[in-house]
Amino acid sequence: MAYESPIVGIIGKDSFKWLSKDFCKETKLKDIPGEILERIAAVDTTIRDYANDKNTITCIAVITFSYNMTDKIQQARFGPKDMLLLKVLAKREKSRREGREDNQDSLWDTPLFELITGPVGDRIRETGTINSPI
């Protein structure tokens, strides 16, 4: 019997496979599979019990894989801000896919890992937010 990680069990084999094999430095918001995008857009950034929430665990996995593509260290204290940023990006991408919003912003062509770990993410992490005033 093959061992399956509890994380893989929660995220799902197909989603985890995409994260571990297809998510790369060239991946943009438009490349995120619909199931993963739906989960990220539905994240409740106010909860603190992440262990049993499929949406939050999927969001954290995307953030973790993004940091793994850089030389930056992921800091737990900024987790809520990283999740908030990714949630907002996912909601806008979801709106774009549904034809409700046309994203003309040049940042939309920026690789996802750079949005999270680069200057955009840095600005969010430096700003006090309702879910993380630090």
Backbone as a printed PyTorch tensor [residue, N CA C, xyz], in Angstrom:
tensor([[[  0.8410,  -1.1760,   0.0000],
         [  0.0000,   0.0000,   0.0000],
         [  0.8950,   1.2530,   0.0000]],

        [[  0.6440,   2.1520,  -0.9150],
         [  1.4490,   3.3570,  -1.0490],
         [  1.0540,   4.3770,   0.0130]],

        [[  2.0580,   5.0620,   0.5500],
         [  1.8280,   6.1130,   1.5420],
         [  1.3590,   7.3730,   0.8310]],

        [[  0.3220,   7.9920,   1.3660],
         [ -0.1300,   9.2680,   0.8230],
         [ -0.0360,  10.3130,   1.9170]],

        [[  0.6410,  11.3760,   1.6430],
         [  0.7820,  12.4750,   2.5870],
         [ -0.5980,  13.0370,   2.9330]],

        [[ -0.8020,  13.4130,   4.1850],
         [ -2.0780,  14.0330,   4.5490],
         [ -2.3490,  15.3090,   3.7430]],

        [[ -1.2920,  16.0490,   3.4060],
         [ -1.4510,  17.2710,   2.6020],
         [ -1.9740,  16.9230,   1.2220]],

        [[ -1.4080,  15.8950,   0.6090],
         [ -1.8740,  15.4610,  -0.7120],
         [ -3.3300,  15.0110,  -0.6210]],

        [[ -3.6610,  14.3120,   0.4720],
         [ -5.0370,  13.8720,   0.6580],
         [ -6.0130,  15.0350,   0.7560]],

        [[ -5.6060,  16.1120,   1.4110],
         [ -6.4750,  17.2840,   1.5660],
         [ -6.5480,  18.0870,   0.2690]],

        [[ -5.4040,  18.3560,  -0.3290],
         [ -5.3660,  19.1590,  -1.5570],
         [ -5.9350,  18.3780,  -2.7340]],

        [[ -5.6760,  17.1010,  -2.7590],
         [ -6.0940,  16.2690,  -3.8860],
         [ -4.9010,  15.9490,  -4.7600]],

        [[ -4.8700,  14.7300,  -5.2710],
         [ -3.7190,  14.2850,  -6.0630],
         [ -3.4930,  15.1470,  -7.2980]],

        [[ -4.5650,  15.4570,  -8.0310],
         [ -4.3980,  16.2400,  -9.2580],
         [ -3.8810,  17.6490,  -8.9710]],

        [[ -4.4360,  18.2820,  -7.9550],
         [ -3.9810,  19.6350,  -7.6050],
         [ -2.5410,  19.6210,  -7.1190]],

        [[ -2.1990,  18.6320,  -6.2890],
         [ -0.8260,  18.5540,  -5.8000],
         [  0.1440,  18.2430,  -6.9400]],

        [[ -0.2880,  17.3970,  -7.8570],
         [  0.5570,  17.0860,  -9.0150],
         [  0.8240,  18.3530,  -9.8290]],

        [[ -0.2000,  19.1790, -10.0390],
         [ -0.0050,  20.4250, -10.7860],
         [  0.9910,  21.3180, -10.0440]],

        [[  0.8060,  21.4490,  -8.7280],
         [  1.7000,  22.2910,  -7.9350],
         [  3.1440,  21.8090,  -7.9980]],

        [[  3.3380,  20.5190,  -7.8880],
         [  4.7000,  19.9920,  -7.7990],
         [  5.3700,  19.7820,  -9.1500]],

        [[  4.6040,  19.6670, -10.2120],
         [  5.2140,  19.4000, -11.5240],
         [  5.0390,  20.5340, -12.5360]],

        [[  3.8800,  21.1910, -12.5290],
         [  3.5910,  22.1840, -13.5630],
         [  3.7570,  23.6290, -13.1080]],

        [[  3.5930,  23.8880, -11.8290],
         [  3.7540,  25.2410, -11.3140],
         [  5.2400,  25.5740, -11.3500]],

        [[  5.5690,  26.6220, -12.0950],
         [  6.9780,  26.9730, -12.2900],
         [  7.1360,  28.4860, -12.3500]],

        [[  8.3440,  28.9310, -12.5980],
         [  8.6280,  30.3630, -12.6340],
         [  7.9120,  31.1050, -13.7570]],

        [[  7.4260,  30.3910, -14.7490],
         [  6.7120,  31.0340, -15.8530],
         [  5.1980,  31.0750, -15.6420]],

        [[  4.7050,  30.4150, -14.6080],
         [  3.2630,  30.3190, -14.3680],
         [  2.6780,  31.6750, -14.0020]],

        [[  1.6090,  32.0350, -14.7000],
         [  0.8930,  33.2800, -14.4380],
         [ -0.4790,  32.9420, -13.8570]],

        [[ -1.1810,  33.9470, -13.3820],
         [ -2.5140,  33.7180, -12.8150],
         [ -3.4190,  32.9580, -13.7810]],

        [[ -3.3450,  33.3030, -15.0510],
         [ -4.2220,  32.6680, -16.0410],
         [ -3.9380,  31.1760, -16.1960]],

        [[ -2.7940,  30.7070, -15.7030],
         [ -2.4150,  29.2950, -15.8370],
         [ -2.8910,  28.4240, -14.6760]],

        [[ -3.3790,  29.0390, -13.6180],
         [ -3.8140,  28.2600, -12.4500],
         [ -5.0760,  27.4740, -12.8240]],

        [[ -5.0800,  26.1630, -12.5550],
         [ -6.2800,  25.3690, -12.8320],
         [ -7.4930,  25.8950, -12.0560]],

        [[ -8.6660,  25.7530, -12.6430],
         [ -9.8920,  26.2770, -12.0630],
         [-10.1640,  25.8230, -10.6430]],

        [[ -9.9390,  24.5450, -10.3440],
         [-10.2090,  24.0310,  -9.0020],
         [ -9.3290,  24.7180,  -7.9560]],

        [[ -8.0650,  24.9070,  -8.2720],
         [ -7.1540,  25.5770,  -7.3470],
         [ -7.5330,  27.0490,  -7.2040]],

        [[ -7.8580,  27.6940,  -8.3160],
         [ -8.2580,  29.1020,  -8.2930],
         [ -9.5080,  29.2900,  -7.4400]],

        [[-10.4860,  28.4060,  -7.5810],
         [-11.7180,  28.4740,  -6.7830],
         [-11.4150,  28.3870,  -5.2980]],

        [[-10.5480,  27.4670,  -4.9260],
         [-10.2120,  27.2950,  -3.5090],
         [ -9.5190,  28.5280,  -2.9480]],

        [[ -8.5640,  29.0580,  -3.7060],
         [ -7.8230,  30.2310,  -3.2340],
         [ -8.7630,  31.4280,  -3.0960]],

        [[ -9.6390,  31.6100,  -4.0660],
         [-10.5850,  32.7340,  -4.0220],
         [-11.5550,  32.6160,  -2.8540]],

        [[-11.7880,  31.4070,  -2.3680],
         [-12.7410,  31.1690,  -1.2780],
         [-12.0820,  31.1390,   0.1020]],

        [[-10.7840,  31.3690,   0.1810],
         [-10.0780,  31.3160,   1.4630],
         [-10.6770,  32.3310,   2.4310]],

        [[-10.8670,  31.8830,   3.6630],
         [-11.3020,  32.7740,   4.7400],
         [-10.0480,  33.1850,   5.5000]],

        [[ -9.5810,  34.4000,   5.2650],
         [ -8.3200,  34.8490,   5.8620],
         [ -8.4640,  35.2160,   7.3370]],

        [[ -9.6740,  35.1180,   7.8710],
         [ -9.8650,  35.4660,   9.2840],
         [ -9.7490,  34.2640,  10.2070]],

        [[ -9.8060,  33.0440,   9.6780],
         [ -9.7070,  31.8710,  10.5410],
         [ -8.2530,  31.6420,  10.9360]],

        [[ -8.0510,  31.0010,  12.0330],
         [ -6.6860,  30.7090,  12.4820],
         [ -6.4320,  29.2110,  12.5770]],

        [[ -7.4600,  28.3930,  12.3680],
         [ -7.2990,  26.9450,  12.3950],
         [ -7.2070,  26.4630,  10.9510]],

        [[ -6.0000,  26.5080,  10.4230],
         [ -5.7910,  26.1690,   9.0200],
         [ -5.7580,  24.6700,   8.7510]],

        [[ -5.5570,  23.8760,   9.7750],
         [ -5.2820,  22.4510,   9.6170],
         [ -6.3810,  21.6690,   8.9160]],

        [[ -7.6100,  22.0930,   9.0280],
         [ -8.7060,  21.3100,   8.4650],
         [ -9.4210,  21.9980,   7.3130]],

        [[ -8.8540,  23.0650,   6.8060],
         [ -9.5170,  23.8170,   5.7440],
         [ -8.8090,  23.6020,   4.4040]],

        [[ -9.4970,  22.9180,   3.5050],
         [ -8.9190,  22.5870,   2.1940],
         [ -8.5140,  23.8370,   1.4120]],

        [[ -9.3270,  24.8810,   1.4760],
         [ -9.0210,  26.1110,   0.7380],
         [ -7.7330,  26.7590,   1.2590]],

        [[ -7.6290,  26.8550,   2.5690],
         [ -6.4520,  27.4840,   3.1690],
         [ -5.1920,  26.6690,   2.9100]],

        [[ -5.2920,  25.3700,   3.0460],
         [ -4.1160,  24.5190,   2.8190],
         [ -3.6590,  24.6170,   1.3680]],

        [[ -4.6030,  24.6770,   0.4370],
         [ -4.2430,  24.8420,  -0.9810],
         [ -3.5620,  26.1810,  -1.1970]],

        [[ -4.0900,  27.2340,  -0.5980],
         [ -3.5060,  28.5710,  -0.7220],
         [ -2.0890,  28.5960,  -0.1490]],

        [[ -1.9160,  28.0240,   1.0370],
         [ -0.5950,  27.9760,   1.6670],
         [  0.3790,  27.1790,   0.7990]],

        [[ -0.0930,  26.1190,   0.1780],
         [  0.7800,  25.3180,  -0.6940],
         [  1.2680,  26.1550,  -1.8750]],

        [[  0.3790,  26.9370,  -2.4920],
         [  0.7920,  27.7960,  -3.6170],
         [  1.8250,  28.8090,  -3.1400]],

        [[  1.6050,  29.3910,  -1.9800],
         [  2.5560,  30.3630,  -1.4250],
         [  3.8910,  29.6920,  -1.1340]],

        [[  3.8510,  28.5160,  -0.5280],
         [  5.0830,  27.7890,  -0.2000],
         [  5.8750,  27.4340,  -1.4520]],

        [[  5.1930,  26.9340,  -2.4690],
         [  5.8810,  26.6090,  -3.7220],
         [  6.4570,  27.8790,  -4.3550]],

        [[  5.7560,  29.0100,  -4.2120],
         [  6.2600,  30.2800,  -4.7530],
         [  7.5540,  30.6880,  -4.0590]],

        [[  7.5680,  30.6120,  -2.7480],
         [  8.7870,  30.9610,  -2.0060],
         [  9.9290,  29.9990,  -2.3400]],

        [[  9.6060,  28.7440,  -2.5800],
         [ 10.6490,  27.7690,  -2.9210],
         [ 11.3340,  28.0980,  -4.2500]],

        [[ 10.7190,  28.9360,  -5.0670],
         [ 11.3130,  29.3300,  -6.3500],
         [ 12.2570,  30.5190,  -6.1920]],

        [[ 12.3860,  31.0300,  -4.9750],
         [ 13.2100,  32.2170,  -4.7380],
         [ 14.2570,  31.9110,  -3.6690]],

        [[ 15.0380,  32.9210,  -3.3690],
         [ 15.9900,  32.7910,  -2.2750],
         [ 15.4360,  33.4260,  -1.0000]],

        [[ 14.1570,  33.8130,  -1.0170],
         [ 13.5270,  34.4030,   0.1570],
         [ 13.0200,  33.3200,   1.0890]],

        [[ 12.9860,  33.6510,   2.3620],
         [ 12.4810,  32.7240,   3.3670],
         [ 11.0470,  33.1040,   3.6950]],

        [[ 10.1710,  32.1240,   3.6450],
         [  8.7690,  32.3300,   3.9810],
         [  8.6610,  32.5080,   5.4960]],

        [[  8.0200,  33.5860,   5.9220],
         [  7.8950,  33.8580,   7.3540],
         [  6.4380,  33.6970,   7.7850]],

        [[  6.2300,  32.8700,   8.7910],
         [  4.8720,  32.5550,   9.2540],
         [  4.0860,  33.8090,   9.6350]],

        [[  4.7500,  34.8000,  10.1960],
         [  4.0290,  36.0040,  10.6290],
         [  3.4130,  36.7620,   9.4590]],

        [[  3.9250,  36.5430,   8.2470],
         [  3.3690,  37.1980,   7.0760],
         [  2.3790,  36.3120,   6.3270]],

        [[  2.1360,  35.1120,   6.8310],
         [  1.2190,  34.1840,   6.1730],
         [ -0.1440,  34.7710,   5.8640]],

        [[ -0.8050,  35.4270,   6.8410],
         [ -2.1210,  35.9980,   6.5470],
         [ -2.0910,  37.0490,   5.4330]],

        [[ -1.0140,  37.8260,   5.3730],
         [ -0.9110,  38.8390,   4.3240],
         [ -0.6610,  38.1890,   2.9620]],

        [[  0.1870,  37.1680,   2.9240],
         [  0.4150,  36.4470,   1.6700],
         [ -0.8840,  35.8020,   1.1820]],

        [[ -1.6510,  35.2310,   2.1220],
         [ -2.9240,  34.6060,   1.7430],
         [ -3.9150,  35.6450,   1.2520]],

        [[ -3.9570,  36.8040,   1.9030],
         [ -4.8610,  37.8690,   1.4740],
         [ -4.5080,  38.3400,   0.0620]],

        [[ -3.2250,  38.5440,  -0.1920],
         [ -2.7850,  38.9360,  -1.5360],
         [ -3.2010,  37.8940,  -2.5680]],

        [[ -2.9260,  36.6360,  -2.2960],
         [ -3.2470,  35.5780,  -3.2480],
         [ -4.7530,  35.4560,  -3.4370]],

        [[ -5.5180,  35.6310,  -2.3710],
         [ -6.9810,  35.5780,  -2.4790],
         [ -7.4910,  36.6920,  -3.3970]],

        [[ -7.0090,  37.9080,  -3.2020],
         [ -7.4420,  39.0340,  -4.0370],
         [ -7.0790,  38.7910,  -5.5030]],

        [[ -5.8630,  38.3260,  -5.7450],
         [ -5.4430,  38.0180,  -7.1170],
         [ -6.3350,  36.9350,  -7.7250]],

        [[ -6.6350,  35.9010,  -6.9410],
         [ -7.4690,  34.8000,  -7.4420],
         [ -8.8880,  35.2670,  -7.7360]],

        [[ -9.4370,  36.1140,  -6.8860],
         [-10.7940,  36.6210,  -7.1160],
         [-10.8480,  37.4610,  -8.3970]],

        [[ -9.8270,  38.2630,  -8.6130],
         [ -9.7980,  39.0730,  -9.8460],
         [ -9.6240,  38.1880, -11.0730]],

        [[ -8.7850,  37.1600, -10.9760],
         [ -8.6070,  36.2410, -12.1010],
         [ -9.8950,  35.4710, -12.3580]],

        [[-10.5740,  35.0740, -11.3180],
         [-11.8540,  34.3760, -11.4630],
         [-12.8650,  35.2830, -12.1670]],

        [[-12.9270,  36.5480, -11.7730],
         [-13.8150,  37.5150, -12.4330],
         [-13.4530,  37.6830, -13.9040]],

        [[-12.1480,  37.7140, -14.1830],
         [-11.7060,  37.8420, -15.5730],
         [-12.1550,  36.6400, -16.3890]],

        [[-12.0030,  35.4410, -15.8350],
         [-12.4030,  34.2260, -16.5440],
         [-13.9050,  34.1720, -16.7790]],

        [[-14.6660,  34.7620, -15.8750],
         [-16.1210,  34.7770, -16.0090],
         [-16.6020,  35.9320, -16.8810]],

        [[-15.6610,  36.7360, -17.3930],
         [-15.9990,  37.8390, -18.2820],
         [-16.5130,  39.0740, -17.5750]],

        [[-16.3960,  39.1110, -16.2530],
         [-16.8870,  40.2580, -15.4850],
         [-15.8380,  41.3450, -15.3350]],

        [[-14.5930,  41.0310, -15.6140],
         [-13.5170,  41.9930, -15.4210],
         [-12.4320,  41.7390, -16.4570]],

        [[-11.9470,  42.8100, -17.0450],
         [-10.8510,  42.6810, -17.9920],
         [ -9.6160,  43.2960, -17.3680]],

        [[ -8.6470,  42.4660, -17.0480],
         [ -7.4420,  42.9460, -16.3870],
         [ -6.4350,  43.4500, -17.4100]],

        [[ -6.3400,  44.7380, -17.5040],
         [ -5.3840,  45.3640, -18.4110],
         [ -4.0830,  45.7170, -17.7040]],

        [[ -4.0180,  45.4620, -16.4110],
         [ -2.8390,  45.7770, -15.6240],
         [ -1.6440,  44.9780, -16.1360]],

        [[ -0.5230,  45.6440, -16.3220],
         [  0.6740,  44.9660, -16.8260],
         [  1.1740,  43.9080, -15.8420]],

        [[  0.8200,  44.0420, -14.5630],
         [  1.2350,  43.0470, -13.5800],
         [  0.6010,  41.6850, -13.8510]],

        [[ -0.4860,  41.6530, -14.6020],
         [ -1.1680,  40.3890, -14.8770],
         [ -0.2930,  39.4490, -15.7030]],

        [[  0.7000,  39.9960, -16.3650],
         [  1.6290,  39.1700, -17.1360],
         [  2.8640,  38.7900, -16.3270]],

        [[  2.9010,  39.1940, -15.0640],
         [  4.0100,  38.8590, -14.1780],
         [  3.8230,  37.4360, -13.6570]],

        [[  4.8790,  36.6540, -13.6160],
         [  4.7460,  35.3150, -13.0380],
         [  4.1950,  35.3810, -11.6130]],

        [[  3.3550,  34.4140, -11.2700],
         [  2.6720,  34.4010,  -9.9800],
         [  3.6530,  34.4260,  -8.8120]],

        [[  4.7230,  33.6470,  -8.8860],
         [  5.6610,  33.6130,  -7.7640],
         [  6.2620,  34.9870,  -7.5050]],

        [[  6.4510,  35.7860,  -8.5660],
         [  6.9930,  37.1400,  -8.3950],
         [  5.9800,  38.0720,  -7.7510]],

        [[  4.6960,  37.9000,  -8.0830],
         [  3.6710,  38.7320,  -7.4510],
         [  3.6480,  38.4850,  -5.9470]],

        [[  3.8060,  37.2270,  -5.5590],
         [  3.7500,  36.8750,  -4.1400],
         [  5.0320,  37.2610,  -3.4170]],

        [[  6.1820,  36.9490,  -3.9910],
         [  7.4510,  37.1220,  -3.2830],
         [  8.2080,  38.3940,  -3.6580]],

        [[  7.7880,  39.0670,  -4.7050],
         [  8.5000,  40.2460,  -5.1950],
         [  7.9670,  41.5500,  -4.6200]],

        [[  8.1480,  42.6530,  -5.3590],
         [  7.7780,  43.9830,  -4.8570],
         [  6.3080,  44.1300,  -4.4730]],

        [[  5.3990,  43.4980,  -5.2010],
         [  3.9810,  43.5970,  -4.8520],
         [  3.7490,  42.9560,  -3.4830]],

        [[  4.2360,  41.7520,  -3.3070],
         [  4.1070,  41.0720,  -2.0220],
         [  4.8110,  41.8200,  -0.9010]],

        [[  5.9860,  42.3770,  -1.2040],
         [  6.7230,  43.1420,  -0.1940],
         [  5.8860,  44.3150,   0.3130]],

        [[  5.2070,  45.0240,  -0.6030],
         [  4.3740,  46.1620,  -0.2000],
         [  3.2230,  45.7080,   0.6940]],

        [[  2.6160,  44.5760,   0.3560],
         [  1.5160,  44.0580,   1.1740],
         [  2.0380,  43.6580,   2.5540]],

        [[  3.1710,  42.9850,   2.5860],
         [  3.7350,  42.5470,   3.8760],
         [  4.1330,  43.7230,   4.7640]],

        [[  4.4790,  44.8660,   4.1730],
         [  4.8700,  46.0470,   4.9390],
         [  3.6830,  46.8670,   5.4170]],

        [[  2.5090,  46.5920,   4.8840],
         [  1.3190,  47.3550,   5.1920],
         [  0.4780,  46.6570,   6.2580]],

        [[ -0.0260,  47.4270,   7.2070],
         [ -0.9450,  46.8630,   8.1820],
         [ -2.2620,  46.5250,   7.5050]],

        [[ -2.7600,  45.3300,   7.7440],
         [ -4.0500,  44.9230,   7.1840],
         [ -4.9450,  44.4660,   8.3180]],

        [[ -6.2220,  44.3750,   8.0520],
         [ -7.1730,  43.9990,   9.0990],
         [ -6.9060,  42.5880,   9.6210]],

        [[ -6.3680,  41.7070,   8.7610],
         [ -6.1230,  40.3410,   9.2040],
         [ -4.7290,  40.1600,   9.8010]],

        [[ -3.8760,  41.1730,   9.6770],
         [ -2.5200,  41.0780,  10.2140],
         [ -1.9270,  42.4800,  10.3280]],

        [[ -2.1660,  43.1410,  11.4590],
         [ -1.7240,  44.5320,  11.5830],
         [ -0.2260,  44.7410,  11.7240]],

        [[  0.5770,  43.6690,  11.8400],
         [  2.0250,  43.8020,  12.0000],
         [  2.6340,  44.4320,  10.7600]]])
